[in-house]
């Protein structure tokens, strides 16, 4: 597998999710059925919450494939889901909660667990019996081994008829596992508690800080969430679903907390009596209210799942996510289910999905419109995950891929994003064929306030560098294409690259992937953090080869020349000190994945060389360029590892070397080749055919006890044949630990400087076995070609379009594009040669129209991401008849972008589709009480939440008189005012708001608010409201209604013209996100082909399909029913929410920005919003006014035209 292999003796079990739940369909249009892939699926919280919160619960079918490497996770999930299905009277929810979340069970719950596990085990006896059983239509296994492994866990759970001695042995094993978990918690957490609960309690995190710590301590002390531990039965039994089986070595993770997966703000916010999710008996004041809230969610979600179960198909796979994805890729490209991928790096089981389900007529999906990768990026490496998963994403405008990252806190999120993808974030995203939509819009409806609070908590606490500073959470929404502009223009094109430029990018990526091997760089910034990061590398040379295989069909370049440049630069790169030793590892992967033909691999595979190894490989009839080597490591060699404590051992990576036997690699005649893509299995090895035979095979009887057994460790890796034939009689093979700061400290004393565990002679046929392919495989693991449907570049309509990437050489990043139009029709070429003017018009953020002066039809250039025509350059070659448009990326932060481009809408099949604003089922959201006498005090948290809309740059604009606020800042400020007035927290309490552009006709849009709801998935609030854009046609009928709003009946929100444009762009999206009606065939969006319909005052901007359609209980406080009746037929329901800056694009507002207003002026560069200069240097102050700051002279010069309007000489 193209990622490192670690010694897996210390692994953590994550039975319960540690991040807030998400609705898996929140970005999927309600008309679309859901085909969902969950990688690293974890617990069932997201499936249950999606069943509850889906915007189309009655019409959408959901086919969800869940993949997790732990069979215990899948066994627990199926167990809990089937218990929920069976609980039709809703009487067992308390016992189901215990079974799924408690360390200890009472007799009733234990009995229910055992009976259900026995039932499931019986049904899962064969795949035929499972399909014919009670759950076979709803739940499916993807392959036979998943069914078998999950059944083993159910057998373990069902044990109830043991003898007394067997029961004692069984209980002692469970007890030992829980004691190990408790010890790990004491070692890692001590008496403190994780702050991760603050994410789950957003947006009221500050109110819950103490409670989340108490509830965590209570859970680990009592093994239960029950309120009164003195009432717990004394004869409680340990819950077997939390413990490893006898063959497993995992330890329950010390951060396990049942409450973390639920939206716990419901424990603190006052709701109306008719609100969903209202807790029985009301909200308590003690810390157990958190559990009360979580249980209320759990019960409601289970009911929703049970009610909508017929809409679901749930499929389950146990195994490595990367191997599973590549197997699905292989099916898509070949139709064959056998991909020669192992299930994990620690078993010789190959992935063999059920052919009847995954062939062309099967019901199982191998491409998806929603993929959620959980936080696998933190465990498997972002490039590894995205290269595996992205090709499985349907290449439609509605498809979404989610990634999460929950890693050690960084000082700067923007810098972290570049590290995440091993290169410039937008550059690597383009190469991966993914669009991080919020990066380009700079806007999100999902609150990141909790992260800002965690940032400030760490800062205020003064945690020193090197000490665990908590974690940083980042969820990114990726799309295959950017949906904006004309739908007919949206299709992917291959990016053209100069071979040298692309080689520079790849080499830059290589250096970032293997930064941990750059010891000089490590020493230059030596810290506890760098030691920690460099001790857990994510990539091996197979990772780089897989990335190259991925991008090869996506680009147009002289590929062979580019690869020669890349290989030359890698071979000559002295900064990666061991780079040359890994060179043949890279060449083997490049060859196997058909990335590039390397002539050097066959140089040593001639008959004369084969004679050197007559008793093995040299005697084969035909010599492949790459072979597989299996090394037998005696058990005695690795027993010392089991004696290390978990904290000492960690998870060190292992590798193999082939090297000269009698000399150091640094001495004359010494050489060493390192291979880091190794596979580990415990078992007994036998062979078929002699080692001198081409058909020589290795057979392994796997030892299920693994590290606890007695069998030797079998290590398998691929190697170029020429390395084996180089000098076999004087060559040894070694197995050892990869050198990192942590592993050196742990192993050098016992293993020596080279960290070698075992060494054997290459020609020892008892310990070294060479075969054509890996054991139990008919070939090498398949890495398929990623082949999306690209726009045809052939000449059509008289011209040909190519899009080339422009490279900023100093940063090795893409900075823009060159769009080229090669004109071929006589009309076009004659017009160009005649000297007619070429005019550029930006039609959308991604599309530029190129018009020849006397040619009516424009020629459109559509780019993958937003560009800025106003900063473009044009090259016109009239004789050869081509036009080139060189455009930079758009960037709204530095005023080089599109202010209105926040939540783009696309007419897909004439129906609006939102790109990046979550769809909402308003009927399931809790209704916040804003009417009671105590509501203002109980809603104090709202001010902080709405204030978090602003980035630090925007807050600087808002609070500094000398700086003119931009339209986006004013837009957010208007939203702030609406929320403050509606709740009465600031200003007069009111439910009706007029967007008033006094300079251009006065009030243009009226917003009438019915109620405020808690948006649990986005950790924010929404106003359930009616939007009434005033048009000339309706004014006559609305005169009485408008008259009733006088004398304080409507709050005027002052809006300038540029801000009004944003309102007109965003309001249609806010209507669409909560739509429960269908657009009619004569919809104005369809007939006009535009959304919004118009930007003009007095002209409709929203279609009339949803006008007058409201639930029965929809009313406006302060507006008489008769008056509302006049307006409602013209108004459309919408969900108005705060709009937040994207915290990995701009530094977000933090609480300290309010506490230290005098320091606000030094927070960010006025031009680009950066909070530091180049190379991490401090910002520089404007020498004239001493008020604003810049990150560079370039930014100061670029901003002077605007800044000089307000720059006044300081009196200081």
N, C-alpha and C positions, 0 to 999 in steps of 0.2 A: 504494500500500500504506500502511496506517495506521501508519507509522513513518518516522523520518527517513531521508534518502538521503545517503550519504557518498561522497566521491570515492574510488573503489575502486582507486586506483593502488597502494597499499600494503596488501596482504592477506596473511594468513598461511595456510599449508597445514598442516593437522593430520592427517597420515596415521595417527598412532598416538595412542591415548587417553592423557590425562595424569591420569586419576583411576582408582581401583581398580575392578576389574570388579564387576558386580552380577549376581545371578540375577534375570532378568526376571519369573520366575513365583514368586518366593519368598513373595509375599503372596496368591497365587491358590490357592483350594482345589484339592486334587488331583483332584476329580471334574470340574473345569471344563476344557474346551478353552481354549486361549489364542489370543486375537485381539489381536495386539500392534502398536502403532504406535510406531516409533522416529523421533523428530524430532531432527535434528542427529545422525544415527546414529553418525557417526565410524567407527572401525574395528570389527572383528568380535569383539572380546573378549567382549562381553556375550552375543552369540548363542552363541559356543562354550562359555562358562562355563555358560550356561543349559542347553545340551545335556548338560553334564557333571553339573550339580548339581540339576537339576529333581527335585522330590519325587515326580513321577509320570512317570518317563521312558518307561515301557512302554505307558501308556494314553492319555496326553494328546496331542492333535494341536496343532501350533503353526503359526499363520498369521501371519507377521511382515512388516509393511510398513516398509521403511527409506527415510527421506527425508534427503538431504543436499544442500546447495547446490553442493558440489564434485563434478563428474562423475568426477574422478580418484579420489575416495574410493570411489564405487560400483564403478568399474572395478577397483580394487585388491581390493576385498572379494570380488567375484564371481570374480576370478582365483584368489585364495587358497582360497576355499571349493571351487571345482571341482578344484583341485589336491589338496585333502584327500580329496575323494570318489574321485578316481582312484587315490589311493595306497592301494590295498586291501591291499598287503603291508606297509605302514608302513615302507617303505624310503626314502622321499623327504622325511621330516619335517625333516631338517637343511637340505635345499635350499629347502623351502617357508619355513622360518624365515628363511633368508637373503633370499629374494625379498621377503618381507613386512616385514622389519625392518632389513636392512643397507643402508648407503649404497653399498657396493661388492659386486660379485658375482664369484665364480670362474666359470670356463668352464662347468662342469657346471650350475650354477644359472642362468646366463644363457641357456644353451641350453634348459633346461627352461622358463624364462620365455617365450622366444621361440616355442617350439613350442606351448605352451598358449595364448598370446595369439593366435597364428595360427589355432588351432583354434576359439577362441571367436569371433574375428572372422568366420570362415567361417560358423559357426552363426548368428551375429547378422546375416547379410546381409539378411534380412527377418524380420518377426515370425513369419511362418509357418514359416520354416526353424528359427527358435529354438525354437518350441513343439514342433516335430517332432523336435528334436535330443535329445542325451543328457541335457541338464539342464533341458529344457523343463517337465517335470512338477514339478520341485523349485523352480525359479527363474523368476520372471516379471518383465517390465518393465511399469510402469504406463502408459506412453505411448510414442508413436513417437519423440519427440525424446530421451527418456532412452536408448532403444536406440541411436539414431544417435550421440549424444555419447559413450556408453560404448564403442561400437565404434571410434570415432576413437582413443581411448586404446589400445585393444588393437592397432590398426593401428600406432600409434607404438611400442608395446612389441615388436611382432613384427619390426621392421626388422632384417634380417640380411644383405641382399644389396646394400648400398650400394657405390658406387664409393669409391675411396680418398679423393677430395676430399670426397664427400658424408659419408663416415664421420668425417673430421676435423671437418667443420662440425658434424655431429651431436654428436660428443663434446665439442667446444668449448662448444656451447650447454649441455650437461649440466654441464660443468665450471664454467661461469659461474654457473649457478644454485646449485651447491653452495658456490662461493666467496662468493656473496651471503649465503647462509645462515650461513656461518662468520663473516662480517663482522658480521652482525646479532647473532650469539651473543656475539661479543667486545664489541660496543657495549652490549648489554643485560645480559649476565651477567658479563663480564670473566673473571677467574680464579676466581670463586666458583662456586657450584652451587645449583640450586633445592633447597629443602627438601621438595618435594612427594613425594619418595621415601619420606618417613617415613610417609605415609598408607598406602602399599602394603606396608610392612613391619610394620604394626600386627598384633598387639599387642606386638611386640618392637622398637618403633621406636628406643628408646634404644641398643639393641645395634647398630643398623644405620646410625647417623648418618654415620660415616666412610665406610662401604662404599658407600652410595648416591651420595656425592659422587665417589668414585673411579670407580665404574662409569659414571657420567655423563661424566666427563672422558675415560675410555678410549674410550667409544663415539664421542664427537665428534672425538677425535684420530685414531682408526683407521677410523672408519666401519663398525665391525664389533663384535660382541659376543664374537668368538672369544677364547679365553683367551690364546693366545700370538701376538702380532702378528708376531713374526719368522718364523712359519711361514706367514703369509698369502701367497698368490701375488702376485708383483710386477706381473703383467700384468692385475690385476683391472680390471673395467670398472664404470663408474658405473651405479647402478640407475635405469633410466628411470622407474620407478613413483614415485620421490620428486621428480622434476623436472617443471617446468611444460612444457606444449607451447608451440610457437612463438607461439600466440595468447594465452597466459595470462601473468599478471603476478604470480602469488603467489610468496611466499618461504617456504621450509620453516621452521616455527616453531623458535625457539631452545631451547625446552624439550623438544623431541622426545627420548624415551627409551623404548626398547622394553620395559624392565622395569616401567614404572609401572602398566601395566594388569593385572599379575598379583599374586596374594596372596603376597608374598615372605617372609612369616614362616616358610614352610616351609624356608627356608635356614638358620634359626637354632634351630628347636625340635627336640628329639630325638623320633623316632618309633619305634614298635615295628617289628619285622621284617615283620610282616604288614600294615603300614599302606599304604593307597593313597598315591600320589604320593611314594613313597620314592625318593630320587634314586639313580641307579646309581652304585656305588662309594662310597656314603655321602656325608655332608656334608663339604665341604672347609672350611678355615679362612680362605682368602683371600677378597678381595672378589668374585671371580668366582663364588662360590657363589650369588650373587644371580641371575646368568644361568643357572647350572645349574638352579636352582629354576624360573625362568621357562620354560626349555625343557622341563622335565619336565611342567609344567602344559600347555604348548602341545601337546605330543604326546598327553597323556591327553585333553585336550579334543577334539582332532581325531579321535581314535578314537571318542569318544562321539558326536560329530556324525555321523561316517560310519555308525556303528551305528544311529543313530536317524533317519537322513536321511528315511526314508519317512514319518515323522511330521511333517516340516517342509514348509511352503510359504513361500518367501521372495520378496517383491516389492520392487522397487526404483524409486525416483523421484528424479530430479535436479531440484532447484529450491528455492525459498524455502519454508521450513516454514509460514510464516503464509499464503502464497498457496495452498499445498497443502491446508492445513486448511480454509480458507474454501471451496475448491473442493469438498472432501468434504462440508462443510455444505450447499453448494448442491445437491449430488446428493441428499442426504437430504431436503431440503425440496421439491425440484422434480422430481427424477428425471432432470435434464438435466446432462450432463457439461461443458457449455460455461458457465463462470462468468465469463468476461471478465477473468480474473486473468492477469497476466503471470507468466512462470516465475520471474523475479527482477526487481529494480529496474533491471537493466542490459541487458535484452534485450526485443525486441518479440515474442518467442515467447510465445504464450498457452498456458495449460495445457489440454490436450485429452486427457483420460484415455481409454483404450480403451473405447468404449461397450459392447462385448460382455462386458467384465469388470466394468464398474461400473453396468450397468443392473440392473433388479430381478431378473433371472434370472442375473446374473453371479456369479462365485465370489469376486471381490474384496470386501473389507470396507470399509465407510465409517463404521462405529462399532466401538469396541474395548473390551475389558475390561481392557486394560493399555495405558497410554500413558506413554512415557518421553521427557521433553523434554531430556535431557542437561543441559548448562548454557546452553541458549539464552536463559535469563532474563538472563544477563550480557551477551549480545550484542544481543538484540532487545527487551528490556524485558519485565518480568514480566506486566504487564497485557496487552500485545500478544499474548504467547504464550498466556496462559490464556484470554483471550477467544476466541482462534482454536481452541485445543485442547479446552477443557472440553466444548463441545457434542458432541464426538466420543466422549465417554466414556459407555459404557452406564450407564444410571442404576440399576444394580443394587447390592445391598449388597456384592458381592464385587469390584466394579470398583475399579481403582487408577490414579491418575495420579501420576507421580513428577516432581519438579523438582530440579535441582541448581543450586547457586550456588558459584562459585569466584572470589571477588572479593578486592580489596585488603582487608587485615585491618582490621576495625572495633574500636573499643574496647569496644563493648557489643553482644552478639548480639541482645538483646531489642529494642534501639532499631533495629538494622538490619532486623529483621523488619517493623517498621512502615514503614520506608522502602521495603522490597521491594515492597509492594503500594500504595504511595502513600496510606497511611492506616492507621488502626488495623488490626492484623493480623486479629483475629477479625471485625471489621466488614467488611473488604473480602472476606474469605473467604466470609462469608454472602452478600454481594451477588453473588459469583462462583458461588455454588451449589456450593461445595466445602468439605469438612470436613478440616482438617489434624488427623488423628486423634490424633497424638502430642501435639499442643498441648493437647488436652483431657484426655488420660489422664496426661500428665506422665511417661510411662514408655516405654522402648524396650529391646528386646533387642539393638540394634545399638550397638556401642561407639563412643564419641566420644573415647576416650582419646588417640588420635593428635592430634586437634585441640587438646586441652589441652596436649599436649607442644609442639606448634608455637606455641601461645600463650606458653608459658613460655620457649621458645627465643628468641622475639622480645623478650620482656621482659628476659631475662637478658642478651641481647646488647646491650641498651640502644640499640636503633635509634631515632634521633631522629625526631620527627614530620616528615613531608614526604618522608622517604626511603622507598623501597619496603620495606614491612614484611612482605612475604610475602603469602600468600593465606589466605583463610578459606573452608572447605568446609562446605556445609550441604545435606543431602539431605532433602527433605520428602515425606512420604507423604500424598496427598490422596485422600479418598473422596467419592463423590457424596452419600452419606447416612451417618449415624452408625448403625452396626448394634449395637443393644443393646435389651434389653427384649423385648416381645412382637412377633414378626415382623409380625403383622397391623397393628400401629400404625405401621410404618415406611413412610412415603410422603411425598414433598415437598408442602409447602403454600406458596402464595405469601405472601410477607411483606407486611403492610400497613404503610404509612408515612403520616404526616402530610406533606403536600406541602412545607411549609416545612422540616421536619426533613430530608427526603431532599435537598432543594435545598442545605441546609447541608453535608450529607455530600458531595455531588457537587462543590460549590464547594471544599471542603477538599481533595478529591482533585485537582481542577484545579490548585490552588496547589502541591500536592506534585509533580504531573507536570511542571510548568513552573517548578520552584524555581530552575532555572538562569537564568531570566529575571528573578528578583527580585534585582536588583543590590545593593540596600541590605542584604539578608540575607547576600549573598555577601561584601560588604565587611566586615560585622560579624564574620564568622568566617573571614577570609581566611587561607588556608594552602595549602601545596602540594597537600594532599589535596582541598580544595574546588575548587581550580583544575583538578585532574585530573578530578574527578567532573563538574564543570559544563562541561567541554570535550567530553563524550561523552553528550549528552542522548539518551534512548531514545524520546521521544514527540513527535509532532506533533498538531495539532488533530484529525486523522483518528483518532488513537488514542483520544482522548476520546469522539468520536462513536461509534466502534465499541463502546466500553465502555457507553455509554448505550443503544445498540441491543441490546446483550447483556442488560442488566438490565431493559429495558422489559417483556418478557413475564413476568419473574420477580417483579414487585412489583405491589401494588395501591395506587394513589394517584391523585390528580387530576393525571394526567401532564402535561396541557397547562399547568396552573397551575404545576406544579413546574418545567417547562422554561422558562417565562417568568421565573420567579425566578432560575433558574440563569443564563440569558442576561443578565438585568439585572445580576446580581452580577459576572459576568465582565466585562461592558462597563464597570462602575463600579469595577473592582478596580485601584487605582493601584499596588499592590505589584508586579504583573507589568507592568513598564514598557512593553513593546511589545505588551501584550495586545490593545489596540484595533486595532493594525495586523494582527493575526492573526484578528480577529473574523469577517471575511467568509470566511476559509479555514474556520473552524469552521462557519459557516452553510452553506457549500457541502456539507460532509460530512454535517451534520445533515440536510440536505434529501435528498441522494442516498441516505443509509442509512435514510430514512423514520423518523427518530427523532422529528421534530416539523415541522409546517408553519410556515414563517417567512414571514409575509405580506410582509415587507420585501424579500424576494428578487424578488418580481414587480413591485415599485413602478416600477423603472426599465426594465421590459420592455414599455412601451406603444409604439404606433405612432409617437407623436411623438418618443420617444427613439430608436427604431430609425432614424429619418431621419438621425440624426447619423452613422451608419456605413453609408451607402448602398452603398459599394463592398465591403461585407463582410457581417458578421452582420446588419446592419439590413435587408438586402434579403431575408432568409429569409422564407418563407411563414408559419412559426410559430416563435416564440421560446421555447426551453426556458429554465428558470430557471438551469440550470447548463450550461456548455459546456466543451469541452476546448481548451486552447491548446498548440501545439507551437512551440517557439522554436529557430531554427537559430543555433548559436554557432560562429563561424568557428574553424577549427583554430588559427589564429595566436593567438587570444585565450587559449588554454589551454596552449600549448606550454611556458610558463614553469613550469607545475606539475611537468612531468616533470624539470625541472632541480633540484628540491628533493630533499634527502636524505630517506630514510624517516623519520628522527627529526624532521626539520623539518616534514615534511608531516603525518604522522599520518593520521588519517581524518576530515577536517573535513566537517561536514554542509553541504549546499548548499540554496539556496532561490531563489525568483523573487519579484519584486515588480511590481506595476502601480501607477504613480504619476504625479503631475503632472510634466510635462516640465520646466518652467522654475522650479520653486520647491521649497524644502525642505518636507518635511511639517510642520515646526514653524513655517513662515512663513504669512502670511495667504494663503489660497487654496491652500496646499499640502496634499497628502494622499498617503497611501501604504497599499497593501494588500499584505500578505506572504502567500505561499503556500509552505508547507514540504513538502507531499507531492508531490515531483517525481520524475519517471522519466527515466533517462538512457540514451541509446543512441547509438552511433556508426554512421553510415551515410549513404546517399544518399537524399534525399527527393524524391519526385514526388507529384503530386496527381491526383485524379479530380474532375471537375466544377469549376466556377468557385467562387471564394470567396463569391460572392453566392447560391449555390445551397444549399438545405438538404442536398443529398446530397454536398456537398464533403467529400472524404476525403483523408487523408494516407497515402501508401504509403512504406514504408521498406525499402530493400535494406541489410540490416545488414552492417556491416564486421566480420568475425570477428577482425581484428587489434586492434580496440578502441583502447586508448591507444597501441599501437604502429603504428597505421595512419595514414592521411592524411585520412580523412573528417571532416566537421564533427561536433560534438556536438549531438544533438537532445534537447531538454529538453521534457517534456510535463507538464502539470498541469491541474487542473480549477479553474474560476473562475465565480462568479455572473455571469450575463449583464449584469446592471445595472452591474457594475463596468466591463465592456468598453464599455458604451454611455454611461458617465458623461460623458466629454468626449474622445472618441477622437482628435480631431485634435491635442489637447494632452496626450496621454498616452504614456508610454514604458513598455517592459517591460524589466526587468533580470534578469540571472542572476548570482548571487554566492555568497559563502561566509557561512554563519551566524556571527554574532559570538559567540565564546566567548573565555575568557581565553587559550587556546592559539592559536586562529585569528587573533586580533588581533595577537599577538606575531609570528606567521609572515607574515601577508599585508598588514598595514596599510601597510608601507613601499612595497609594489609596487602595491597596489590602492586605497589611501586609506582614510579612516575608515569608509566604507560597505561596504568589502570587495566592491565590484562588479567582476565579471569582464567582463561585456558589457552594453551598453545598446542598444536598438533602438526605433524608433517603432512604436506599436501598429498603425498602418495600413500598415506596410511588408509587402506581401503576399509578398515574397521571403523574409523572415526570421520572420514571425509568421503562423501558420496556425491558424484557428479552425474546429473541427469539432464535430459533435454528440457524438461519442464519441471515446475514445482511439484512436490508430492501430491498425488490424488487429483492432478489437473491435466487436462488434455491440451493445454497451451498456456501461454502467459496471460496474466490478467488483462482484460480488454480495457483500453482507453479509446472511446469512440470519438469520431469527429463531430464537432458542434456545427450544425449546418442549418441555421435559420433561413427563412425565405428572404433573400436580399432583393432589393429593387434592381431591376434589369438595367445595366449600364449601356446596353446596345442603343444604337441610334434610333430614336422614335420621335415623331413629330418634327423631324428636321434638326434635332440636336441631341447631344449626349452629355450627361452630367457625371462628373467625378468630384468626390469630396476628399481632400487631403488634409492631414493633420499638420499643423504648424508647431514647431518645437522651440521652446525656450531653452537654449543650450546650457545656460548657467544653472538651471534648476532641473534639467532633464525631465521636462513636463510639457504636456500639450497646452498651448496658450490660446489656440484658436484654430481656424480652418481656412483653407483655400477652396472655394467652390468654383469649379471650372465648367464652362459651357463651350463645348466644341460644336460649332454651327456647320450643318451639312446641307440644308435645303438651299436651293438657289435664291429664294426670296430673302432668307436671313443673311446669307453670305453677301449678297448684293447690297443689302441695306447697311451692313457693317462696313463694307469696303467703300460705300458712298460717303462715309464720314458722319453719319447721323449720330446724334448724341445718345449715350447710354445712361439711363436713369435707374437708380436703385430705390425701391420702396419696401419698407419693412411691413409685411402683412401680419406677422405674428412673431413672438420671441424667437421662433426657430426658422422662420421662412422669410426670404428676401425675394422680391420680384425684380427681375432684370428686364427692363423694357427698352426696346429700340424705338427711337423717336417716332417713326412713322409706322410702327408695327403694333397693331391693336392688342394682341394677346401677349401678356407678360410671360417670361420664362422663369419658372420658380426654382429657387435653390433652397432646399430644406435640409437643415443641419441637425445633428443628433441632440444638441442641447442649445439653450439660448445664446444668441450672439447679438452683437450691437452694430447695426448698419451704420449708425452715425460716426463710428470710429473706423469704418472700413476703408480700404484702398482698392482701387480698381486697375487692373492691367488689361488693356485692350490691344489685341494683335489683329489688325484689320486684314492683313494679307493672308495669314494662315487661318483666319476666321475663328478666333476663340476669345472668350472673355473670362477673366479670373477676378473673383471677388475675395479679398483677404480680410477676414473679420476676426476680431478678438471675442473671447467669452464675454457674456454680459455678467455684470456683478452689481447687484442693487446696493450692496453695502457701501461701495465707493461711488455711488451715484452713476454707475456705468451700466445700468440695467433697466428693468421695467417695473415701475412702481406698482402698477395694477396687477402684475403677474404674481398672484398669491395662491389662488385656488382655481386653476384653469378648468374650464368645462369644455367637453367635446360632444358634438352631436354624433353619436354612434347609432347607426340605423335610425337616424332622425330623433333619437331619444337622448336627452342630456346625460352625460356621465361625468362624475366628479373624479378628479385625479388624486387629491390628497386631503380631502376633508371627510372624516369618518361618517358613514351613514348611521342613523339613529332610529331606534324603536322607542319613540317618546312614551309610549304606553307602559313601558317596563321600568322607567326611570323614577327614582324616589322624588316626591314633591316636597320641596323645602318650604317650611312654614315661615312666611315673611310678614304675617299679620298679627302675631301675638305681641303682647306688651314687652316681652323679654327678647323678642327676635333680634332687635338691633344689636344688643350685647352678644347674643349667641351667634351672630353673623360677623363678628369682628375679623375673623379669618379671611373674609371675602375681600377686604381691602388689599391685603397682602397678595392674594391670588391674582386679582385683576391687575395689580401693579407689576406682576411678573410678566405681563405681556411685553414689556419694554426690554430691549437689550440695553446694555450699559451705554451704548452710543445714542440710542433713542432717548434714554432718560436724561442724558446730557443735553440733547436738543430741547427736551420738554422743560427742563428746569433752568436753562441758561438764557436770559433775555437777549443776549448779544448773538445768539445762534438761532436762525430761523428753522423751526421744526419742519421736517419733511411731511409729505402727504400720508405716509404710512404711520408716522408717529401721531399725527392728528387723528387719523382713523381710529387708532387704538385708544387715544384719549377720549374720543366720542363714545366708544364702547364702555370705557371706564365710567363716564358720566351717566350713561344709561343704567348701568348696574347700580351705581351709587344712589341715583334718584329713585329707582324702582324699589330698592330695599329701604330707603330712607336713612341710610348710613351717613350720607352727605347730601345736603340740600333738601328741598321739599320732596316728599314722597309722591310719586306719580307713576301711572302706567302707560301714558301716551306720550310719544316723543316725535317731534318734527325735525327732520333734517333740513336745516334752513340755510340756503346759500343766498344771502341778502343781496349780493351783487348780480345774481343771475336768476331772478324770479321768485326768491323767497323759498317757502317750504315746498320741497319736491317729493319727499317720501315721508309717510307717517308709519311709525312702528307702534303697535298696540300690544302690550305684554299681558299675557294671561297668568303665567306662573313661572317660577324658577325651579329648575330640576337639577338633580345631581347626575352628571355624566360620569359614571363610575369607571368606564374603560379609559377615559381620557383624563381622569383626575381633575375635573373642572366642573363648571356649571353651564347650563344653557337656559336661555329664556324662550319658553314656548310662546310664540307671538304671532301676530298677523302683520303682514307687510302690505302696505297700501301705497304704491307709487301713483301719484296724482297725474292724471292725463286730462287733456282738454275735453274729451268726450264725456267723462264722468262728473265733471265739476258741477253741472247743473243739478244732478240728483244728490250731490253731497253737500249742498249749501247748508241745510239744517244741521247735518252732522258736524260739519266744520264749525258752524256757529256755536254748537254746544261745547266746543273745546276751549272757548275763550275763558278769561278770568281764572287762569291757573290750571285749566283742564289739560293742558299740553305743555311739556317742557321743550323749549326750543334748543336744539343742539346746533351750534354755529358750525357751518361746514363751508370750506372753500371749494372752488371748482375742481381742483385736482383731487381733493379728498372725495368729492361726490362721485368722481369717476370710479374710485375704488369701491364705494358702496354699490354702484351699479354693476360692477363686475362680481362682487362677492355675494350679494343678496340672492341671485338665482341659485348659487351653490347652497346657501343656507335653506332655501326652499327644497331643493332636490334631496338634501341629506335626510329629511324626515318625511318624504313623500310616501303616502299609503294609497294614493290613487294612480291611475294610469293616464298617460298622455293620449289624447284622442287623435284620430287620423288627421283631423284638420288643424292640429296644434300649430300655433304661430311659429314656434321654433322650426318645425319641419318645413312650413311653407316659405319662411324667410331664409332658412339656412343659417340663422344667426342666434347666438346667445351671449350676452343679453340682446334683446330685440333692438334696443336703441340706446344711445348715450345722450339723447337730447331731452331737455326739460319739456315736460308735458306730453311725452310720447311713452307708450308702454315699454317696460323693460323685461317684464315677466309674462309668460304665456298665461292664458286664462283657464287652462285645463283644471287647475286646482282651486280656482277662485270660489269662495263660499263653502268649501269642504272642511268641516271641523268636527271634532267629537262633540257629543251632546253637552258635556260639562265645560265647554270652552266659553269663558266669559272674561270681561275686562273690568277690573276694579275701577270704580269711579265713572264708568260709562254706562248710561242707562240702556236697558235692553232694546228699547225702541230706536235709540240712536245707533247702537251697534248693528241692529238689523239693517239700517240704511247702508252701512259701510261694508258689512261682511261679504256681500256678494261680489264686491270688487277686490277684496283683500285675499291674500294667500298665506297659508300657515307656513311658518319658518322656524328654524332653531338657531337663535342668535347666541354665539358664544364668544368668549375672549379669544383673541388671536395672538399667539406667542411667537417670539423670535426662536430660531432654531439654534440650540445651544452649541452645536458643533460648527456653526457658521459664524455666529457672533457671540462674544462673551455676554451671558445673560445678566440681567439685573439681579443683584443680591441684596440681602437685608442691610449689609453694611453700607450699601450705596445710599440708603436713607439715613443711616446713623451718622454717616460722615459726609454730609453734603458738601462741605468745603473742599473735600478731596475729590468730589465728582469730576472736577475739571481735568484731573490727571489720569482718568481711567482709560480713555481710549483715544486713538488717532481720530481727529475730526473727519478726515477724508475716507479712510478705509475701515475704521472701527477696530483695528488691532490694538491689543493692550500692551504691545511691546514692539521694539524696533527690530531691525535685522540682526540675526545672531543672538537674540534675546536681550538686546540692549534696551535701556530705558527710553521712554518717549522724550521728545524735545519740545520746548515751549515756544510759542510764537513770540519773538523778541520784542514786538511792538506792543501788543495788548496784554501779554503775559496771562492770557485767559485760556486759549485753546492749545492743544498739543498735537504733535504729528510723529509718525513712526519713521519718516524719512524725508529728506529734502524733496524727493520726487512728489510725495503726497502733498507737501506744503505748496509747491509750485502749482500743482494741478488744482488745488483748492483755492488759490489766491483770488481768482475771479469772483468767487462767491464770498469768500471770507472778508475781502476788502470792503464789502458793503457794510459790515458791522464792526470791523476792526478799528478800535480806537486806542490811541497811545495811552499806555498806563501812566497813572500819576505817581506810581511807586518809584 
